[in-house]
Protein backbone atom coordinates (compact mmCIF):
# COMPACT_ATOMS: atom_id res chain seq x y z
CA UNK A 1 0.00 0.00 0.00
CA UNK A 2 1.63 3.22 -1.17
CA UNK A 3 1.23 6.22 -3.46
CA UNK A 4 -0.28 5.68 -6.88
CA UNK A 5 2.93 6.77 -8.62
CA UNK A 6 4.56 3.53 -7.45
CA UNK A 7 1.93 1.19 -8.91
CA UNK A 8 4.10 -0.04 -11.78
CA UNK A 9 7.11 -0.71 -9.56
CA UNK A 10 5.03 -2.60 -6.97
CA UNK A 11 3.32 -4.75 -9.56
CA UNK A 12 6.61 -5.40 -11.37
CA UNK A 13 7.94 -6.82 -8.09
CA UNK A 14 5.08 -9.33 -8.08
CA UNK A 15 3.15 -7.76 -5.20
CA UNK A 16 -0.51 -6.75 -5.05
CA UNK A 17 -0.93 -2.98 -5.07
CA UNK A 18 -3.30 -0.81 -3.03
CA UNK A 19 -3.23 2.95 -3.57
CA UNK A 20 -3.38 5.51 -0.82
CA UNK A 21 -6.11 8.08 -1.30
CA UNK A 22 -6.83 11.73 -0.69
CA UNK A 23 -4.10 13.86 0.88
CA UNK A 24 -2.00 10.74 1.49
CA UNK A 25 -1.57 10.09 -2.25
CA UNK A 26 0.96 12.69 -3.37
CA UNK A 27 3.97 12.66 -5.66
CA UNK A 28 7.12 13.43 -3.68
CA UNK A 29 8.83 14.58 -6.88
CA UNK A 30 6.42 17.56 -7.12
CA UNK A 31 6.63 19.40 -3.78
CA UNK A 32 4.65 22.39 -5.05
CA UNK A 33 1.59 20.14 -5.40
CA UNK A 34 1.53 18.96 -1.77
CA UNK A 35 3.43 21.79 -0.04
CA UNK A 36 1.77 24.75 -1.78
CA UNK A 37 2.41 27.27 1.02
CA UNK A 38 5.97 26.30 1.86
CA UNK A 39 7.35 29.51 0.39
CA UNK A 40 5.56 31.48 3.11
CA UNK A 41 7.66 30.00 5.92
CA UNK A 42 11.29 29.99 7.02
CA UNK A 43 13.38 28.12 9.58
CA UNK A 44 11.51 26.29 12.34
CA UNK A 45 8.14 27.40 11.01
CA UNK A 46 8.92 25.82 7.64
CA UNK A 47 9.95 22.58 9.37
CA UNK A 48 6.67 22.57 11.29
CA UNK A 49 4.69 23.21 8.12
CA UNK A 50 6.45 20.34 6.34
CA UNK A 51 5.88 17.93 9.25
CA UNK A 52 2.22 18.86 9.65
CA UNK A 53 1.45 18.69 5.93
CA UNK A 54 3.40 15.56 5.00
CA UNK A 55 3.23 13.42 8.13
CA UNK A 56 0.32 14.60 10.31
CA UNK A 57 -2.50 15.91 8.13
CA UNK A 58 -2.22 12.80 5.94
CA UNK A 59 -2.97 10.49 8.89
CA UNK A 60 -6.77 10.24 8.42
CA UNK A 61 -6.52 9.21 4.76
CA UNK A 62 -3.68 6.82 5.54
CA UNK A 63 -5.67 5.32 8.41
CA UNK A 64 -8.81 4.78 6.32
CA UNK A 65 -6.90 3.02 3.55
CA UNK A 66 -5.03 0.87 6.07
CA UNK A 67 -8.18 -0.04 7.98
CA UNK A 68 -10.02 -1.08 4.82
CA UNK A 69 -7.03 -3.06 3.56
CA UNK A 70 -6.66 -4.95 6.86
CA UNK A 71 -10.38 -5.78 6.81
CA UNK A 72 -10.10 -7.06 3.23
CA UNK A 73 -6.82 -8.98 3.50
CA UNK A 74 -6.80 -10.12 7.16
CA UNK A 75 -2.99 -10.06 7.34
CA UNK A 76 -0.88 -11.82 9.93
CA UNK A 77 1.30 -8.75 10.42
CA UNK A 78 1.56 -5.19 9.14
CA UNK A 79 4.87 -3.46 8.37
CA UNK A 80 4.92 0.30 7.80
CA UNK A 81 7.75 2.77 7.43
CA UNK A 82 8.44 4.90 10.48
CA UNK A 83 6.87 8.03 8.96
CA UNK A 84 3.53 6.34 8.22
CA UNK A 85 1.39 7.89 10.96
CA UNK A 86 -1.83 6.31 9.70
CA UNK A 87 -1.06 3.16 11.68
CA UNK A 88 -0.99 5.00 15.02
CA UNK A 89 -4.76 5.59 15.48
CA UNK A 90 -5.33 1.90 14.79
CA UNK A 91 -2.80 0.97 17.47
CA UNK A 92 -4.37 3.43 19.90
CA UNK A 93 -7.98 2.38 19.51
CA UNK A 94 -7.96 -1.42 19.53
CA UNK A 95 -6.05 -4.60 20.32
CA UNK A 96 -8.27 -6.57 17.92
CA UNK A 97 -5.81 -6.15 15.09
CA UNK A 98 -2.71 -7.80 13.66
CA UNK A 99 0.66 -6.78 15.10
CA UNK A 100 1.90 -3.52 13.58
CA UNK A 101 5.65 -3.11 13.17
CA UNK A 102 7.50 -0.06 11.87
CA UNK A 103 10.75 0.10 9.92
CA UNK A 104 12.88 3.12 10.80
CA UNK A 105 14.14 4.57 7.52
CA UNK A 106 15.37 7.88 8.98
CA UNK A 107 17.58 8.59 12.01
CA UNK A 108 15.83 7.44 15.19
CA UNK A 109 13.60 10.22 16.55
CA UNK A 110 12.84 8.57 19.90
CA UNK A 111 13.21 11.10 22.72
CA UNK A 112 15.66 10.57 25.57
CA UNK A 113 16.80 12.28 28.74
CA UNK A 114 20.29 12.63 27.23
CA UNK A 115 19.19 14.17 23.92
CA UNK A 116 17.95 17.56 22.83
CA UNK A 117 14.92 18.06 20.57
CA UNK A 118 15.13 16.07 17.35
CA UNK A 119 15.89 18.30 14.39
CA UNK A 120 18.44 20.52 16.10
CA UNK A 121 21.33 18.14 15.33
CA UNK A 122 22.64 18.17 18.89
CA UNK A 123 25.04 15.47 20.17
CA UNK A 124 24.18 13.46 23.29
CA UNK A 125 24.66 15.22 26.61
CA UNK A 126 27.95 14.36 28.30
CA UNK A 127 27.42 16.13 31.63
CA UNK A 128 24.69 17.13 34.09
CA UNK A 129 24.55 20.73 32.89
CA UNK A 130 23.91 19.73 29.26
CA UNK A 131 21.26 17.19 30.34
CA UNK A 132 19.46 19.93 32.28
CA UNK A 133 19.70 22.31 29.30
CA UNK A 134 18.34 19.64 26.95
CA UNK A 135 15.47 18.91 29.36
CA UNK A 136 14.46 22.58 29.31
CA UNK A 137 14.74 22.67 25.51
CA UNK A 138 12.53 19.60 25.20
CA UNK A 139 9.84 21.19 27.35
CA UNK A 140 9.92 24.32 25.20
CA UNK A 141 9.82 22.26 21.99
CA UNK A 142 6.86 20.16 23.08
CA UNK A 143 4.76 22.84 24.75
CA UNK A 144 5.52 25.88 22.61
CA UNK A 145 7.37 25.30 19.33
CA UNK A 146 5.49 22.15 18.30
CA UNK A 147 2.16 23.09 19.87
CA UNK A 148 0.50 23.64 16.44
CA UNK A 149 1.83 20.26 15.28
CA UNK A 150 0.56 18.58 18.45
CA UNK A 151 -2.89 20.12 17.93
CA UNK A 152 -2.89 18.97 14.30
CA UNK A 153 -2.01 15.47 15.52
CA UNK A 154 -4.89 15.50 18.01
CA UNK A 155 -7.30 16.52 15.24
CA UNK A 156 -5.97 13.83 12.90
CA UNK A 157 -6.36 11.14 15.58
CA UNK A 158 -9.88 12.33 16.44
CA UNK A 159 -10.87 12.19 12.78
CA UNK A 160 -9.57 8.61 12.78
CA UNK A 161 -11.61 7.66 15.86
CA UNK A 162 -8.73 7.67 18.33
CA UNK A 163 -7.23 9.84 21.07
CA UNK A 164 -3.67 11.09 20.88
CA UNK A 165 -1.72 10.40 24.06
CA UNK A 166 1.80 11.73 24.37
CA UNK A 167 3.95 13.79 22.04
CA UNK A 168 3.02 13.34 18.37
CA UNK A 169 6.69 13.37 17.31
CA UNK A 170 7.59 10.46 19.59
CA UNK A 171 5.72 7.77 17.69
CA UNK A 172 8.37 5.03 17.64
CA UNK A 173 7.41 3.80 21.12
CA UNK A 174 3.81 3.10 20.06
CA UNK A 175 4.46 0.31 17.57
CA UNK A 176 4.44 -3.32 18.63
CA UNK A 177 8.03 -3.47 17.43
CA UNK A 178 10.19 -0.72 15.97
CA UNK A 179 12.92 -2.00 13.63
CA UNK A 180 15.53 0.69 13.16
CA UNK A 181 17.70 0.39 10.07
CA UNK A 182 21.37 1.15 10.34
CA UNK A 183 23.94 0.05 12.89
CA UNK A 184 23.57 1.00 16.54
CA UNK A 185 27.13 2.34 16.42
CA UNK A 186 25.95 5.14 14.09
CA UNK A 187 23.05 6.10 16.36
CA UNK A 188 23.22 8.09 19.58
CA UNK A 189 23.22 5.86 22.67
CA UNK A 190 20.06 6.13 24.76
CA UNK A 191 20.04 4.72 28.30
CA UNK A 192 16.24 4.87 28.15
CA UNK A 193 15.79 3.25 24.71
CA UNK A 194 12.35 1.64 24.52
CA UNK A 195 12.29 -2.14 24.76
CA UNK A 196 10.29 -2.34 21.50
CA UNK A 197 13.24 -0.93 19.50
CA UNK A 198 15.65 -3.22 17.64
CA UNK A 199 18.54 -2.33 15.32
CA UNK A 200 18.45 -4.57 12.26
CA UNK A 201 21.38 -3.42 10.14
CA UNK A 202 21.64 -1.88 6.69
CA UNK A 203 19.21 -2.71 3.89
CA UNK A 204 20.79 -3.93 0.64
CA UNK A 205 21.17 -1.34 -2.08
CA UNK A 206 19.58 -1.57 -5.52
CA UNK A 207 21.82 -2.97 -8.22
CA UNK A 208 22.64 -1.11 -11.42
CA UNK A 209 20.86 -2.04 -14.63
CA UNK A 210 23.15 -2.95 -17.47
CA UNK A 211 26.94 -3.27 -17.78
CA UNK A 212 29.40 -0.93 -16.01
CA UNK A 213 30.53 2.20 -17.89
CA UNK A 214 33.50 2.10 -20.23
CA UNK A 215 35.72 3.95 -17.73
CA UNK A 216 35.10 1.45 -14.91
CA UNK A 217 38.59 -0.10 -15.26
CA UNK A 218 40.10 3.23 -14.17
CA UNK A 219 38.93 2.59 -10.61
CA UNK A 220 41.90 0.31 -10.05
CA UNK A 221 43.34 1.82 -6.87
CA UNK A 222 46.13 3.80 -8.47
CA UNK A 223 44.37 7.07 -7.65
CA UNK A 224 42.00 7.77 -4.72
CA UNK A 225 38.33 7.67 -5.71
CA UNK A 226 35.95 10.35 -4.44
CA UNK A 227 32.28 9.62 -5.06
CA UNK A 228 29.81 12.53 -4.97
CA UNK A 229 26.03 12.39 -5.21
CA UNK A 230 22.95 14.40 -4.33
CA UNK A 231 20.78 11.29 -4.12
CA UNK A 232 17.56 10.61 -6.00
CA UNK A 233 15.33 13.47 -4.78
CA UNK A 234 17.33 16.65 -4.10
CA UNK A 235 19.15 16.47 -7.44
CA UNK A 236 17.45 19.13 -9.53
CA UNK A 237 20.22 21.67 -8.86
CA UNK A 238 23.67 20.09 -9.08
CA UNK A 239 25.12 23.46 -8.12
CA UNK A 240 24.30 22.68 -4.50
CA UNK A 241 26.99 20.02 -4.02
CA UNK A 242 28.09 18.16 -7.16
CA UNK A 243 29.52 21.12 -9.04
CA UNK A 244 31.33 22.61 -6.00
CA UNK A 245 32.91 19.18 -5.48
CA UNK A 246 34.00 18.97 -9.11
CA UNK A 247 35.52 22.43 -8.84
CA UNK A 248 37.19 21.66 -5.51
CA UNK A 249 38.93 18.53 -6.76
CA UNK A 250 39.66 19.47 -10.38
CA UNK A 251 43.38 19.91 -9.67
CA UNK A 252 43.72 16.96 -7.28
CA UNK A 253 45.26 13.61 -8.24
CA UNK A 254 41.97 11.77 -7.65
CA UNK A 255 39.14 10.34 -9.73
CA UNK A 256 35.79 11.98 -8.97
CA UNK A 257 32.85 9.66 -9.69
CA UNK A 258 29.49 11.42 -9.98
CA UNK A 259 26.12 9.71 -9.99
CA UNK A 260 23.14 11.78 -11.11
CA UNK A 261 20.50 9.99 -9.03
CA UNK A 262 18.77 8.53 -12.05
CA UNK A 263 18.85 11.73 -14.09
CA UNK A 264 20.74 11.70 -17.41
CA UNK A 265 24.50 11.97 -16.94
CA UNK A 266 24.48 14.98 -19.29
CA UNK A 267 22.42 16.92 -16.73
CA UNK A 268 25.52 17.34 -14.58
CA UNK A 269 27.05 19.56 -17.27
CA UNK A 270 30.71 19.93 -18.25
CA UNK A 271 33.18 18.16 -15.95
CA UNK A 272 36.97 18.38 -15.43
CA UNK A 273 39.39 15.80 -16.80
CA UNK A 274 39.52 13.75 -13.61
CA UNK A 275 35.72 13.30 -13.32
CA UNK A 276 33.52 10.42 -14.50
CA UNK A 277 29.71 10.60 -14.56
CA UNK A 278 26.93 8.00 -14.64
CA UNK A 279 23.19 8.20 -14.16
CA UNK A 280 23.28 5.39 -11.61
CA UNK A 281 25.85 2.88 -10.32
CA UNK A 282 25.66 -0.18 -8.10
CA UNK A 283 26.96 0.72 -4.65
CA UNK A 284 27.89 -2.91 -4.06
CA UNK A 285 30.43 -2.45 -6.86
CA UNK A 286 31.35 1.22 -6.43
CA UNK A 287 31.80 1.66 -2.67
CA UNK A 288 34.56 -0.97 -2.25
CA UNK A 289 36.54 1.11 -4.77
CA UNK A 290 35.77 4.44 -3.03
CA UNK A 291 38.02 6.36 -0.62
CA UNK A 292 35.69 9.25 0.28
CA UNK A 293 31.92 9.57 -0.12
CA UNK A 294 30.64 13.16 -0.56
CA UNK A 295 26.88 13.36 -0.11
CA UNK A 296 23.98 15.61 0.79
CA UNK A 297 23.15 13.20 3.60
CA UNK A 298 20.55 10.74 2.37
CA UNK A 299 20.19 8.18 5.16
CA UNK A 300 20.34 5.14 2.89
CA UNK A 301 23.43 6.26 1.01
CA UNK A 302 25.33 7.20 4.17
CA UNK A 303 24.50 3.84 5.72
CA UNK A 304 25.72 2.05 2.59
CA UNK A 305 29.01 3.96 2.63
CA UNK A 306 29.69 3.26 6.29
CA UNK A 307 28.69 -0.38 5.83
CA UNK A 308 31.51 -0.53 3.26
CA UNK A 309 33.92 1.19 5.64
CA UNK A 310 34.05 4.39 3.55
CA UNK A 311 34.37 7.72 5.43
CA UNK A 312 31.87 10.44 4.57
CA UNK A 313 31.69 14.18 3.94
CA UNK A 314 28.11 15.41 4.39
CA UNK A 315 26.54 18.66 3.17
CA UNK A 316 22.78 18.53 3.78
CA UNK A 317 20.17 20.97 5.05
CA UNK A 318 16.80 19.47 4.07
CA UNK A 319 14.52 16.80 5.56
CA UNK A 320 16.43 14.58 8.01
CA UNK A 321 19.82 15.28 6.42
CA UNK A 322 21.21 17.61 9.16
CA UNK A 323 20.52 14.85 11.71
CA UNK A 324 22.30 12.32 9.49
CA UNK A 325 25.26 14.67 9.13
CA UNK A 326 25.43 15.26 12.89
CA UNK A 327 25.58 11.51 13.52
CA UNK A 328 28.39 11.10 11.01
CA UNK A 329 30.44 13.77 12.79
CA UNK A 330 29.61 12.33 16.24
CA UNK A 331 30.72 8.86 15.15
CA UNK A 332 34.08 10.16 13.93
CA UNK A 333 33.53 8.52 10.54
CA UNK A 334 33.35 11.75 8.58
CA UNK A 335 32.86 15.51 8.46
CA UNK A 336 29.66 17.56 8.68
CA UNK A 337 29.93 20.71 6.55
CA UNK A 338 26.82 22.10 8.32
CA UNK A 339 25.30 23.45 5.11
CA UNK A 340 23.54 22.15 2.04
CA UNK A 341 25.40 24.52 -0.28
CA UNK A 342 29.11 24.41 0.57
CA UNK A 343 31.65 26.30 -1.47
CA UNK A 344 34.51 24.57 -3.23
CA UNK A 345 37.06 25.53 -0.56
CA UNK A 346 35.02 23.87 2.19
CA UNK A 347 34.64 20.67 0.18
CA UNK A 348 38.35 20.64 -0.71
CA UNK A 349 39.45 21.01 2.92
CA UNK A 350 37.06 18.30 4.09
CA UNK A 351 38.08 15.78 1.41
CA UNK A 352 41.77 16.49 2.03
CA UNK A 353 41.26 15.91 5.77
CA UNK A 354 39.48 12.62 5.26
CA UNK A 355 42.11 11.38 2.80
CA UNK A 356 45.04 12.28 5.07
CA UNK A 357 43.66 11.47 8.55
CA UNK A 358 43.39 7.68 9.01
CA UNK A 359 41.06 8.13 11.98
CA UNK A 360 38.06 8.73 9.74
CA UNK A 361 38.50 5.46 7.86
CA UNK A 362 39.22 3.60 11.11
CA UNK A 363 35.90 4.77 12.55
CA UNK A 364 34.07 3.95 9.32
CA UNK A 365 35.52 0.44 9.46
CA UNK A 366 34.45 0.11 13.09
CA UNK A 367 30.87 0.83 12.01
CA UNK A 368 31.25 -1.56 9.07
CA UNK A 369 32.16 -4.33 11.51
CA UNK A 370 28.92 -3.63 13.41
CA UNK A 371 26.93 -3.80 10.16
CA UNK A 372 28.56 -7.11 9.22
CA UNK A 373 26.98 -8.68 12.30
CA UNK A 374 23.46 -8.13 10.91
CA UNK A 375 21.35 -9.62 8.14
CA UNK A 376 18.79 -6.83 7.73
CA UNK A 377 16.24 -8.66 5.59
CA UNK A 378 16.55 -11.84 7.63
CA UNK A 379 16.11 -9.99 10.92
CA UNK A 380 13.07 -8.09 9.64
CA UNK A 381 11.51 -11.37 8.51
CA UNK A 382 12.23 -12.94 11.91
CA UNK A 383 10.60 -10.08 13.81
CA UNK A 384 7.51 -10.24 11.58
CA UNK A 385 7.19 -14.00 12.14
CA UNK A 386 7.72 -13.74 15.90
CA UNK A 387 5.21 -10.92 16.26
CA UNK A 388 2.57 -12.88 14.34
CA UNK A 389 3.06 -16.09 16.37
CA UNK A 390 2.94 -14.25 19.70
CA UNK A 391 -0.04 -12.06 18.89
CA UNK A 392 -3.01 -12.87 21.16
CA UNK A 393 -5.35 -11.49 18.49
CA UNK A 394 -4.38 -14.13 15.91
Beta strands, then each sheet from edge to edge (+ up, - down):
strand 1: 77-81
strand 2: 99-104
strand 3: 177-181
strand 4: 197-201
strand 5: 224-229
strand 6: 254-259
strand 7: 275-278
strand 8: 292-295
strand 9: 311-314
strand 10: 334-336
sheet 1: 1+ 2+ 3+ 4+
sheet 2: 7+ 6+ 5+ 8+ 9+ 10+
end
